[in-house]
Amino acid sequence: MGGRRGSGDGSSMIFNYIQFENYRPYYGVQNMELQKRHEQFSPYKKNITLVGGLNGAGKTSLINAFYVCFYGRRKFSKDEYEVIKKEAINTRHKREGGNSSNIQLSFSDHTGQYIIEVLFEQNHKNEIVEQRRIYVVSGSEKREVAASDDEFNDFIDQRIPIDVAPFFIFDAEKIRDLVGEHDSKETIKAIQKIVSLELYNQLHSDLSSIKYTTELNLSKSVKNEDILKLTVQLEECASELESLRAQDKPIEKEIEFLKEKKDYISQERRRKLASSSNTKAQINRRVGELESEQKKIKAALESFGRSLPKMVVYPLVKKLQQQIKKEQGHVASLNRSQAAFAPYDRFISQLLAQETTPPLSNDQKEQLTEKGKDAWVKVNKMQEIKVEPMNVLHAYDLSPNELQAILNWNLPMNMNIRELISKRNKIDTELQSLLAQLEDAPDVIDTKEMDEELADISEKLGSLYTARKSRSEALRRLQDRHQDLSKELTTKRRAIQDLGPVEQKLEMMSKLINATKEFIDRVTILKAKQLKTEIESILLQLFRKRDLHRVEFDPKEFALKIYDEFDNQVDLTSRSEGEKQLIALSMIWALTKVSGTNFPFVIDTPLARLDSIHRSNLVNRYFTNLSDQVIILTTDTEITKDFVEEIEPYVQKSYLLQYDDVETATKVSEGYFTFE
């Protein structure tokens, strides 16, 4: 089913299409083409697919469909996946007697084109049964490939490993949690896998394990007292190492269980809040927001009313301004001409004052003056300033302050009255609807019990993380001791004159292990430096603030550290939700650049917590450069007309998810949200 791939080997993948047939809200066959079309040359990189939809239209079902196709139950907790299976068949389709649904996801990479098909079917026991198939596509033909669950999982993990997937398919509002968990064991492991370090660490671990087994076999035949003593110490150290590693398994299992439980309770809490979103407090809060907006619109309309007299005289004032500017230009030209010919005027005045025989007539004097001026221009190589006659009405009669006041007078014309009135009408309509709902609205939803349970789980997880960190430090000390004992044992054995094949093998393996360790250390430092450089560069591009002054990516802990302009480390967890989201997105882009991967990205709700400047930065500097394929899911509340206009040149396809309450179904249509 295709050659071996890795997450950090310059891998490339593209989604061709995703198709639903009676899956969750999608009734009938609904298809989204995601592959870039062959179009005429464009100066823009058309790598973006936009998918818009209101809440409840099916965006969560869409993004989860990628995970369902790739990973199935592996990516979700047991309870979460049971809910997905239970709701997998469209309600309307079930009412019409249907009992199945399916998802098809087509993608291509350097090994070929594939289709993953997931079928959900209700059996005679009313249980939802899942079937999973994979096809290889060649031209117009497709061939099913028989594969066990393990073979299928290996095929997918060779392309996008399951613990790497959240870096490429994610809800942007949740990815900001990466900032708070950037130094967790799971996050570090995923980052190292993306940049290929985990592969080298696994090689080092395998070599050490082989060497340890060989040493055990050799110890059985060694008789030298010192070597035996060292061998016993090495065995004891190895036994402690195995014991510590064995302790990790149940604790890691408990951590995984608590995390799944926390995710499930959090999801149930969000669902509970979402199902009862219109409480009295929330309606009152919204009413307050709308009434505040009403006051602003009223003030703007009143301001417009006060400016009406100015609008009446505006054309006359504009014409007067133009006439004054022309007169000022004429006067300036006249003054320059008079200043340029002042020496000549004095000269000709004195010349014509001299007595001549016979005396010159006035006509002759005028001719002499004009001809003399021409000669003066040529002799002095002057550029003659021609001044056309003009009747100056205002430039001489008005003071400079009066002239400047007239020229500076202007009428603000940037108010869109029609838009303000339309907005006011919409607000009035929404207010009437909200006030009608207020009486029957429920009180604030009580999530206290869930909150307490989540706090308890978080406290338990914190204790487990602390204990795990202590064990990791103890494990590291034991590994160092094991390495020291191994070196000492090797030195002792070298003293034995007749080294057998086993000793030679151990010596060679020790060199290989040391070389591998040195290589890993150097590559780790290199990758950390690359990540530091890329994250620093990306933050400067995306962030409006400049208090994130310097970035470090610790090669030992493999964790991100950011310092302010006074070189104090910034507490990333204390930043705003929007800033944490931008930092997380910067880490993801940096990882993509350093690893050389070119995976498609599927990003849900990336703009909700960002202001206009950061939104613009994401459009122009992030989404357009992130990958050859970026699929962005949005609601109507997080995007603006400006956002659509900025991103439009880079969009190769756009879709709108429209849910029909009567039909209880979502329809996929080409297009996007429109603005008046």
VOGU-3710 file (C-alpha; in Angstrom, 3 decimals, decimal comma):
1> mggrrgsgdg> 0,000/0,000/0,000  2,854/2,439/-0,611  6,449/2,923/0,543  7,581/3,820/4,025  7,166/7,480/4,917  7,915/9,654/7,911  6,709/12,926/9,326  10,029/14,689/8,823  11,303/13,420/5,447  9,982/16,159/3,176
11> ssmifnyiqf> 6,639/14,309/2,954  3,869/15,754/0,839  0,164/14,975/0,753  -2,912/16,569/-0,804  -6,626/15,963/-0,164  -8,565/15,465/-3,420  -12,142/15,365/-2,129  -14,336/14,383/0,803  -17,823/12,972/0,232  -20,662/12,278/2,640
21> enyrpyygvq> -23,675/10,055/2,019  -26,355/10,432/4,689  -23,639/10,994/7,322  -24,749/12,968/10,412  -26,294/16,292/9,186  -25,395/15,645/5,500  -28,447/14,196/3,713  -28,005/12,336/0,422  -24,665/12,658/-1,378  -22,756/15,854/-0,487
31> nmelqkrheq> -19,323/16,363/-2,038  -16,473/18,864/-1,553  -13,704/19,016/-4,168  -10,512/19,988/-2,320  -7,862/19,535/-5,025  -6,374/22,611/-6,693  -7,866/23,184/-10,162  -5,762/23,663/-13,290  -6,325/27,324/-14,049  -4,673/30,064/-16,054
41> fspykknitl> -1,576/31,656/-14,565  -2,254/33,651/-11,415  0,247/35,791/-9,444  -1,334/34,412/-6,248  -0,766/31,001/-4,673  -4,290/29,554/-4,647  -3,856/27,143/-1,737  -6,920/27,945/0,393  -10,323/26,268/0,527  -12,951/28,177/2,527
51> vgglngagkt> -15,839/26,351/4,225  -18,409/28,575/5,928  -21,356/27,585/8,055  -23,419/28,721/11,022  -23,148/26,869/14,337  -24,791/23,461/14,006  -24,398/23,321/10,213  -21,848/20,478/10,301  -18,350/21,974/10,612  -17,479/19,795/13,634
61> slinafyvcf> -18,771/16,724/11,774  -16,575/17,723/8,822  -13,323/18,135/10,784  -14,038/14,970/12,820  -14,618/13,098/9,539  -10,915/13,453/8,683  -10,027/11,871/12,039  -12,685/9,152/11,615  -11,316/8,203/8,175  -7,671/8,177/9,258
71> ygrrkfskde> -7,767/6,904/12,837  -11,280/5,763/13,767  -11,665/4,808/17,431  -7,919/5,390/18,099  -8,345/9,180/18,005  -11,354/9,435/20,342  -12,275/8,266/23,810  -14,611/5,279/23,968  -17,605/7,426/24,958  -16,888/10,050/22,279
81> yevikkeain> -16,691/7,449/19,514  -19,884/5,735/20,690  -21,664/9,107/20,281  -20,180/9,532/16,786  -21,366/6,043/15,767  -24,783/6,508/17,371  -25,383/9,736/15,409  -23,601/8,608/12,216  -26,803/8,061/10,150  -28,718/11,161/9,050
91> trhkreggns> -32,041/11,652/10,906  -34,120/12,304/7,773  -32,584/9,290/6,018  -33,540/7,093/9,015  -37,124/8,433/8,922  -37,285/7,385/5,267  -36,198/3,845/6,183  -32,449/4,163/5,566  -30,030/2,317/7,832  -26,527/3,258/6,610
101> sniqlsfsdh> -24,177/6,138/5,875  -20,628/6,518/4,635  -17,671/8,880/4,277  -15,154/8,846/1,422  -11,845/10,702/1,705  -9,523/10,788/-1,307  -5,888/11,860/-1,014  -2,646/11,641/-3,011  1,031/11,442/-2,148  4,228/10,430/-3,961
111> tgqyiievlf> 3,210/6,743/-3,838  -0,142/7,223/-5,581  -3,801/8,124/-5,078  -5,999/6,473/-2,432  -9,605/6,494/-1,226  -10,562/5,675/2,359  -14,205/4,653/2,795  -15,884/4,328/6,206  -19,337/2,710/6,241  -21,742/2,884/9,220
121> eqnhkneive> -24,652/0,408/9,158  -27,422/-0,404/11,640  -27,815/-4,168/12,135  -30,854/-6,168/13,268  -29,899/-5,503/16,916  -30,072/-1,718/16,267  -26,293/-1,537/16,791  -24,175/0,675/14,534  -21,445/-1,435/12,887  -18,431/0,211/11,259
131> qrriyvvsgs> -16,584/-1,080/8,177  -13,404/0,472/6,833  -11,966/0,016/3,333  -9,041/1,457/1,404  -8,719/1,654/-2,386  -5,781/2,345/-4,688  -6,807/4,554/-7,629  -5,214/4,184/-11,062  -6,763/6,372/-13,753  -10,511/5,693/-13,750
141> ekrevaasdd> -10,085/2,349/-11,979  -9,978/1,732/-8,246  -8,857/-1,459/-6,535  -9,701/-2,460/-2,970  -6,711/-3,443/-0,857  -7,263/-6,102/1,771  -5,728/-4,956/5,034  -6,011/-5,906/8,696  -6,577/-3,217/11,325  -2,850/-3,181/12,183
151> efndfidqri> -1,852/-2,902/8,507  -4,343/-0,081/7,956  -3,119/1,792/11,042  0,500/1,355/9,963  -0,361/2,629/6,465  -1,896/5,812/7,939  0,779/6,361/10,611  3,478/6,150/7,930  1,890/9,276/6,432  0,524/11,297/9,368
161> pidvapffif> 1,193/9,571/12,725  -1,754/9,760/15,084  0,068/11,852/17,729  1,198/14,305/15,026  -2,244/14,771/13,446  -3,476/17,450/15,934  -0,751/19,752/14,574  -2,328/19,627/11,083  -6,064/19,058/11,677  -7,318/21,140/14,584
171> daekirdlvg> -9,758/23,576/16,128  -7,781/26,850/16,321  -9,494/27,837/19,599  -8,341/24,566/21,210  -4,828/24,551/19,707  -3,956/27,453/22,020  -3,849/24,809/24,803  -0,584/23,751/23,146  1,001/26,832/24,750  0,145/25,571/28,231
181> ehdsketika> 1,217/22,005/27,404  4,276/22,809/25,245  6,576/21,209/27,833  4,438/18,104/28,456  5,816/14,677/27,602  3,165/14,077/24,932  3,769/17,425/23,186  7,567/17,035/23,248  7,245/13,514/21,834  5,010/14,756/18,991
191> iqkivslely> 7,374/17,657/18,191  10,380/15,323/18,131  8,493/12,968/15,850  7,689/15,789/13,417  11,358/16,833/13,138  12,536/13,149/12,994  14,313/13,130/16,391  12,151/10,310/17,769  13,454/7,995/15,033  17,057/8,633/16,116
201> nqlhsdlssi> 16,157/8,206/19,809  14,505/4,879/19,005  17,657/3,766/17,163  19,775/4,667/20,214  17,387/2,799/22,514  17,411/-0,324/20,282  21,208/-0,349/20,116  21,457/0,011/23,919  18,999/-2,860/24,376  21,006/-5,138/22,055
211> kyttelnlsk> 24,216/-4,215/23,866  22,603/-4,912/27,240  21,440/-8,362/26,087  24,918/-9,129/24,747  26,515/-8,031/28,031  24,195/-10,336/29,976  25,165/-13,262/27,768  28,854/-12,424/28,171  28,612/-12,069/31,967  27,741/-15,736/32,274
221> svknedilkl> 31,137/-16,748/30,955  33,325/-14,086/32,599  35,355/-15,306/35,626  37,475/-12,279/36,448  36,545/-11,012/39,947  36,513/-7,268/39,022  34,549/-7,926/35,881  32,081/-10,095/37,779  31,613/-7,367/40,382  31,010/-4,757/37,676
231> tvqleecase> 28,685/-7,137/35,875  26,594/-7,618/39,041  26,405/-3,844/39,523  25,420/-3,440/35,859  22,707/-6,068/36,223  21,370/-4,386/39,371  21,361/-1,028/37,589  19,612/-2,547/34,562  17,071/-4,211/36,863  16,309/-0,854/38,509
241> leslraqdkp> 15,930/0,703/35,078  13,461/-1,985/34,016  11,569/-1,588/37,296  11,255/2,178/36,809  10,165/1,721/33,207  7,587/-0,850/34,304  6,136/1,685/36,769  5,539/4,063/33,899  3,000/1,824/32,166  0,156/1,823/34,762
251> iekeieflke> 0,726/5,512/35,519  0,709/6,428/31,818  -2,467/4,370/31,491  -4,038/6,279/34,398  -2,961/9,606/32,857  -4,506/8,581/29,536  -7,724/7,521/31,316  -7,958/10,811/33,233  -7,256/12,845/30,088  -10,000/10,995/28,176
261> kkdyisqerr> -12,361/11,503/31,116  -11,472/15,209/31,274  -12,042/15,598/27,519  -15,378/13,810/27,750  -16,629/15,893/30,722  -15,418/19,095/29,022  -17,277/18,109/25,869  -20,443/17,330/27,843  -20,111/20,667/29,659  -19,784/22,547/26,356
271> rklasssntk> -22,729/20,620/24,948  -24,831/21,430/28,021  -23,981/25,119/27,772  -24,552/25,153/24,005  -27,960/23,444/24,310  -29,129/26,122/26,765  -27,234/29,110/25,458  -30,106/31,605/25,750  -30,280/32,099/29,510  -31,700/35,238/31,107
281> aqinrrvgel> -28,227/36,554/31,893  -26,981/35,953/28,359  -30,088/37,519/26,803  -29,760/40,557/29,078  -26,081/40,837/28,189  -26,932/40,716/24,479  -29,745/43,247/24,952  -27,258/45,597/26,645  -24,814/45,220/23,756  -27,539/45,953/21,194
291> eseqkkikaa> -28,857/48,988/23,115  -25,315/50,384/23,309  -24,980/49,914/19,547  -28,364/51,653/19,097  -27,068/54,729/20,942  -23,983/54,892/18,739  -26,091/54,687/15,562  -28,492/57,348/16,889  -25,577/59,680/17,668  -24,148/59,120/14,192
301> lesfgrslpk> -27,498/59,882/12,518  -27,929/63,041/14,620  -24,423/64,146/13,618  -25,352/63,580/10,003  -28,496/65,698/10,461  -26,439/68,576/11,876  -24,164/68,481/8,836  -27,002/68,913/6,274  -26,626/72,756/5,985  -22,948/72,284/5,241
311> mvvyplvkkl> -23,849/69,807/2,521  -26,055/72,430/0,797  -23,219/74,988/0,459  -20,519/72,378/-0,130  -20,482/72,683/-4,017  -20,212/76,522/-3,833  -17,386/76,364/-1,272  -15,590/73,772/-3,381  -15,783/76,059/-6,444  -14,506/79,025/-4,380
321> qqqikkeqgh> -11,574/76,929/-3,109  -10,586/76,079/-6,679  -10,755/79,769/-7,742  -8,619/80,885/-4,759  -5,975/78,246/-5,568  -5,801/79,510/-9,177  -5,507/83,146/-8,007  -2,776/82,241/-5,500  -0,858/80,502/-8,264  -1,208/83,558/-10,531
331> vaslnrsqaa> -0,023/85,970/-7,811  2,948/83,714/-6,984  3,975/83,562/-10,667  3,624/87,364/-10,956  5,793/87,886/-7,869  8,484/85,549/-9,198  8,525/87,374/-12,535  8,808/90,801/-10,905  11,606/89,609/-8,603  13,527/88,087/-11,534
341> fapydrfisq> 13,408/91,292/-13,673  13,889/93,858/-10,872  17,547/94,582/-11,907  16,488/95,012/-15,526  13,615/97,358/-14,599  16,060/99,618/-12,668  18,519/99,560/-15,582  15,943/100,411/-18,312  14,372/103,106/-16,122  17,717/104,911/-15,760
351> llaqettppl> 18,522/104,423/-19,472  15,259/105,918/-20,705  15,692/108,853/-18,307  18,708/110,028/-20,354  18,115/112,863/-22,893  18,473/111,946/-26,585  18,421/113,942/-29,844  15,889/113,733/-31,236  13,843/112,692/-28,141  12,290/109,160/-28,106
361> sndqkeqlte> 8,561/108,812/-28,443  6,528/106,775/-25,924  5,983/104,051/-28,549  9,735/103,836/-29,161  10,395/103,625/-25,410  7,914/100,743/-25,083  9,548/98,897/-28,001  13,007/99,504/-26,541  11,813/98,185/-23,164  10,384/94,956/-24,661
371> kgkdawvkvn> 13,361/94,318/-26,985  15,759/95,065/-24,146  14,004/92,525/-21,934  14,459/89,822/-24,602  18,171/90,697/-24,895  18,492/90,705/-21,080  17,020/87,178/-20,895  19,470/85,849/-23,507  22,572/87,562/-22,072  21,816/86,384/-18,524
381> kmqeikvepm> 20,577/82,938/-19,706  17,308/83,399/-17,824  14,162/81,334/-18,177  11,369/83,749/-18,892  8,325/83,430/-16,610  5,148/83,917/-18,624  2,199/85,146/-16,596  -1,227/84,976/-18,231  -3,548/87,881/-17,365  -6,169/87,137/-14,715
391> nvlhaydlsp> -8,794/89,055/-12,802  -7,825/88,487/-9,161  -10,963/88,730/-7,006  -10,024/87,216/-3,639  -6,254/86,761/-3,178  -5,683/90,492/-2,509  -8,912/91,283/-0,631  -8,827/88,520/2,006  -6,303/88,098/4,832  -4,017/85,019/4,875
401> nelqailnwn> -5,962/83,559/7,820  -9,261/84,001/5,971  -7,864/82,379/2,843  -6,492/79,421/4,818  -9,781/78,942/6,679  -11,661/78,723/3,351  -9,134/76,278/1,862  -9,208/74,046/4,967  -13,009/73,885/5,110  -14,223/70,381/4,343
411> lpmnmnirel> -17,299/68,233/4,774  -16,859/64,712/6,194  -18,403/62,417/3,579  -17,450/58,994/4,977  -20,818/58,192/6,631  -22,922/55,464/4,962  -26,456/56,471/6,018  -28,157/53,593/4,241  -25,920/51,081/6,007  -26,550/52,753/9,408
421> iskrnkidte> -30,337/52,680/8,926  -30,220/49,044/7,795  -28,123/48,132/10,829  -30,496/50,015/13,157  -33,490/48,103/11,719  -31,739/44,767/12,218  -30,903/45,669/15,823  -34,529/46,702/16,473  -35,756/43,366/15,101  -33,268/41,358/17,180
431> lqsllaqled> -34,124/43,373/20,318  -37,846/42,647/19,897  -37,077/38,941/19,476  -34,776/38,844/22,535  -37,238/40,713/24,757  -39,949/38,243/23,722  -37,658/35,329/24,707  -36,576/36,881/28,012  -39,638/35,890/30,061  -39,408/32,164/29,153
441> apdvidtkem> -35,605/31,951/29,199  -33,977/29,643/31,789  -31,718/30,866/34,565  -27,935/30,444/34,405  -26,928/26,862/33,610  -25,359/25,181/36,643  -22,111/23,413/35,754  -20,718/23,475/39,288  -20,615/19,684/39,637  -18,807/19,284/36,313
451> deeladisek> -16,430/22,133/37,164  -15,536/20,514/40,483  -14,966/17,161/38,789  -12,750/18,807/36,141  -10,764/20,600/38,868  -10,300/17,300/40,716  -9,081/15,576/37,536  -6,695/18,455/36,809  -5,290/18,200/40,333  -4,765/14,436/39,948
461> lgslytarks> -3,128/14,936/36,563  -0,834/17,587/38,046  0,294/15,165/40,750  0,839/12,403/38,202  2,833/14,748/35,933  5,024/15,776/38,899  5,601/12,154/39,882  6,392/11,270/36,287  8,926/14,081/36,097  10,636/12,796/39,280
471> rsealrrlqd> 10,767/9,287/37,820  12,192/10,654/34,594  15,005/12,353/36,535  15,702/9,146/38,467  15,640/7,216/35,199  18,138/9,643/33,674  20,494/9,220/36,683  20,281/5,436/36,398  20,950/5,598/32,661  24,049/7,715/33,314
481> rhqdlskelt> 25,228/5,221/35,962  24,519/2,341/33,576  26,582/4,080/30,917  29,466/4,726/33,362  29,456/1,082/34,496  29,396/-0,070/30,879  32,406/2,101/30,068  34,296/0,792/33,107  33,408/-2,789/32,225  34,602/-2,258/28,660
491> tkrraiqdlg> 37,895/-0,835/29,970  38,397/-3,879/32,211  37,708/-6,260/29,360  40,235/-4,526/27,159  42,852/-5,596/29,688  42,133/-9,187/28,739  44,643/-10,087/26,056  42,516/-12,422/23,989  39,347/-10,572/23,097  36,808/-12,926/21,658
501> pveqklemms> 34,168/-12,099/19,010  31,622/-11,077/21,667  34,002/-8,518/23,234  34,763/-7,115/19,795  31,058/-6,835/19,082  30,500/-5,013/22,392  33,342/-2,587/21,694  31,956/-1,864/18,242  28,446/-1,398/19,627  29,745/0,960/22,343
511> klinatkefi> 31,360/3,102/19,672  28,201/3,002/17,602  26,024/3,933/20,611  28,344/6,805/21,561  28,402/8,019/17,962  24,605/7,794/17,775  24,290/9,716/21,064  26,673/12,415/19,794  24,759/12,610/16,513  21,424/12,939/18,371
521> drvtilkakq> 22,850/15,673/20,619  24,114/17,638/17,631  20,929/17,183/15,605  18,845/18,147/18,653  20,817/21,382/19,082  20,542/22,064/15,326  16,770/21,470/15,283  16,321/23,614/18,414  18,273/26,467/16,789  16,213/26,129/13,601
531> lkteiesill> 12,973/26,149/15,593  14,140/29,202/17,588  14,969/31,108/14,377  11,732/30,187/12,634  9,449/30,842/15,633  11,157/34,194/16,282  10,722/35,202/12,624  7,087/34,081/12,504  6,142/35,846/15,768  7,570/39,108/14,402
541> qlfrkrdlhr> 5,404/38,693/11,292  2,177/37,813/13,100  2,299/39,832/16,317  1,252/43,464/16,579  2,940/43,794/19,992  6,713/43,838/20,359  6,994/42,642/23,965  7,875/39,137/22,763  11,503/40,129/22,294  13,559/36,930/22,175
551> vefdpkefal> 12,822/33,231/21,657  14,708/30,182/22,924  13,950/26,543/22,177  15,664/24,547/24,944  17,491/21,562/23,314  17,459/19,601/26,606  13,805/20,040/27,560  12,778/20,683/23,932  10,395/23,359/25,169  9,665/26,909/23,990
561> kiydefdnqv> 10,777/29,877/26,118  10,016/33,519/25,227  11,647/36,584/26,821  10,499/40,219/26,939  12,584/43,323/26,137  14,072/43,225/29,670  15,151/39,572/29,119  12,593/38,268/31,632  10,947/34,965/30,716  7,315/35,471/29,680
571> dltsrsegek> 4,659/33,327/31,383  2,960/32,014/28,237  -0,077/30,727/30,149  -0,884/34,285/31,307  -1,172/35,698/27,784  -4,557/36,452/26,238  -6,406/33,638/24,483  -5,787/35,301/21,099  -2,044/35,650/21,785  -1,761/32,023/22,950
581> qlialsmiwa> -3,489/30,992/19,729  -0,986/32,992/17,629  1,985/31,534/19,552  0,636/27,998/18,994  0,100/28,675/15,280  3,658/30,055/15,062  5,033/26,840/16,630  3,078/24,724/14,135  4,324/26,711/11,134  7,915/26,599/12,430
591> ltkvsgtnfp> 7,688/22,808/12,902  6,384/22,456/9,346  9,261/24,532/7,934  11,983/22,803/9,972  10,692/19,278/9,226  10,324/19,959/5,495  6,830/18,423/5,471  4,063/19,664/3,218  0,915/18,215/4,745  -2,547/19,665/4,137
601> fvidtplarl> -4,003/21,685/7,036  -7,632/21,649/8,200  -8,245/24,535/10,630  -11,557/25,236/12,382  -12,506/28,695/13,728  -9,069/30,373/13,343  -10,193/34,012/13,643  -12,780/34,225/16,435  -10,504/35,681/19,156  -8,315/37,891/16,956
611> dsihrsnlvn> -8,545/41,598/16,176  -8,530/42,996/12,628  -4,729/43,520/12,464  -3,897/39,964/13,576  -6,560/38,594/11,223  -4,946/40,464/8,333  -1,501/39,146/9,333  -2,833/35,571/9,367  -4,335/35,984/5,881  -1,370/37,655/4,204
621> ryftnlsdqv> 1,540/35,980/6,032  0,321/32,695/7,537  -2,417/30,857/5,643  -0,958/31,739/2,223  2,506/30,348/3,131  1,642/27,513/5,540  1,162/24,662/3,042  0,088/23,843/-0,510  -3,395/23,111/0,871  -5,116/24,928/3,744
631> iilttdteit> -8,803/24,225/4,456  -10,339/26,902/6,708  -13,686/26,402/8,485  -15,448/29,557/9,724  -18,724/30,871/11,093  -20,298/34,123/9,897  -19,489/35,940/13,171  -15,696/35,642/12,954  -15,230/36,921/9,386  -15,695/40,364/7,880
641> kdfveeiepy> -15,996/41,843/4,422  -12,359/42,978/4,635  -11,245/39,418/5,500  -13,081/37,973/2,487  -11,599/40,617/0,157  -8,049/40,019/1,487  -8,163/36,220/1,245  -10,137/35,958/-2,036  -7,086/36,032/-4,393  -5,666/32,940/-2,633
651> vqksyllqyd> -8,924/30,922/-2,584  -9,154/28,015/-5,028  -12,576/26,815/-3,819  -15,226/27,919/-1,315  -18,252/26,146/0,120  -21,229/27,067/2,304  -22,846/24,600/4,727  -26,560/25,448/5,019  -28,676/23,586/7,564  -32,440/23,312/6,980
661> dvetatkvse> -34,375/23,004/10,261  -37,430/21,587/8,505  -35,494/18,968/6,543  -33,064/18,419/9,462  -30,247/18,216/6,935  -27,222/20,179/5,730  -26,623/20,990/2,074  -23,148/21,719/0,672  -23,134/24,418/-2,005  -20,375/26,358/-3,723
671> gyftfe> -19,962/29,948/-2,530  -19,392/31,747/0,740  -20,946/34,294/3,105  -21,948/37,525/1,353  -21,900/41,071/2,733  -24,117/44,001/1,874
//
